Amino acid sequence: MIQQINLLEPSLRPVRQWARGRDLLLAGAVLAAAVMGHYQFERLALAQVLAASGPAPDEPATAPVDAELQDRQARLQRDEMLLKTMAGLVDLPHDSAPRLRVLIAALPPQAWLKDVEFSGARGVRITGGALDALSVAEFSRRLGLEPAFKGLPVQVFELDAREAETAANTPADALESRLPAFQRFVFSSLDTVAKESR
């Protein structure tokens, strides 16, 4: 019997099946095994990284967090102080000598100055004392009348009545000399809270 082979008509040629059912199942099984192997490898690598980086989840981790929080708060305060210092360097006090003369001229005879700090163009912080509260009020009124301090929002941050105190640093035989009772005051136009001045 003679077999005839069609070499001319492409549609009559036998079609080769590239993907049979058995081949698809085998390829799917190999791919699933590869995915599971990669998942196990990544899970073990993540567990090693977590174990090396910190405590286990059941251990309390509050102490390192609190230490880090305190460290960051300290750095923030240091940076704020640096910013205030830099702002002070840019905004330097002007006409300090005339302002100090005006300040001394406004001082009543019953009052004295302990500390004067000029900040920026118009900022001021004044610490002092007076023998009575009326002298403090008079000093505040006189400052408000002076052109150098007019319109400046000077606030009384502290007014503290002090009892009579024995003078410090005196010899034992001179303890009879005593300081009279007085009013300690802090006037300030600065934003910062007045520091304790003893």
Secondary structure, DSSP 4 states (H G I P E B T S, - for coil): -PPP---S-GGGSPPP-S--HHHHHHHHHHHHHHHHHHHHHHHHHHHHHHHHHS--TTS--HHHHHHHHHHHHHHHHHHHHHHHHHHHHHS---SHHHHHHHHHHT--TTEEEEEEEEETTTEEEEEEEESSHHHHHHHHHHHHHSGGGTT---EEEEEEEE--EEPTT--GGGTT-EEPPEEEEEEE-SSSPPPP--
